[in-house]
Amino acid sequence: SFPTRRSSDLSHFLPFSQTSHFLSTRNSVCVCVCAGMSDATGAEGGRTPVDRWDAQLVRDKHEAFVRRLEEERKDDLEYWVTEHLRVSGAYWGLTALRLMHPLGAAETAGVVDWVLRCYDAESGGFAGNVGHDPHLLYTLSAVQVLVLLGALDRCDVEGVTRFVVGLQQPDGSFWGDRWGEVDTRFSYIAVCCLSLLGTLDRL
């Protein structure tokens, strides 16, 4: 059976009919924030970096675009072909929203519980959605979401560490999962994940 949305929260960033546009939105927000902060001298009449990049970023429209991705569109093919990457979608969406304003407890209600439901205790990895196979990529996204929402203490740090370390190969590369795909990005993902968990010394 397919997982269903349990509440009107941010726990399911649903179909990305234009995923590249979604990532561009998140990245555009990042660029505007960084540009504003890079010249934050406090010499502009008390204006903050956010005040300065607000003039360049149509924040309401960006936020509305991200929130529309929560809508269930089960009649769309994209809904089903992107089902496996919901955890990464939640991370992209949450970071975009967090850059635009603080995230309230009500706004993120259910997100942590849903992410933890994607955890596979047997392997120690996170899947991209409930009922899917664990993968290094989604494990990093899950850890990033937990860090962002201040819930890393609910993560099985030892289990996740063993999962990540166990995917390293004799030549130093990393598999993405037990099926053996190798990609240079997996090396970055592994290092980033262990760094966030505070167990980078296990490599």
Salt bridges, closest charged atoms under 4 A:
ASP39 OD1 - ARG52 NH2 3.51
GLU44 OE1 - ARG47 NH1 3.24
GLU44 OE2 - ARG52 NE 3.75
ASP54 OD2 - ARG59 NH2 2.65
GLU63 OE2 - ARG67 NE 3.05
GLU63 OE2 - HIS101 NE2 3.34
GLU70 OE1 - ARG5 NH2 3.15
GLU71 OE1 - ARG73 NH2 3.51
GLU83 OE1 - HIS132 NE2 3.39
GLU107 OE2 - ARG67 NH2 1.98
GLU107 OE2 - HIS101 NE2 3.74
ASP113 OD1 - ARG154 NH2 2.96
GLU158 OE2 - ARG162 NE 3.72
GLU158 OE2 - ARG202 NH2 3.06
ASP183 OD2 - ARG185 NE 3.22
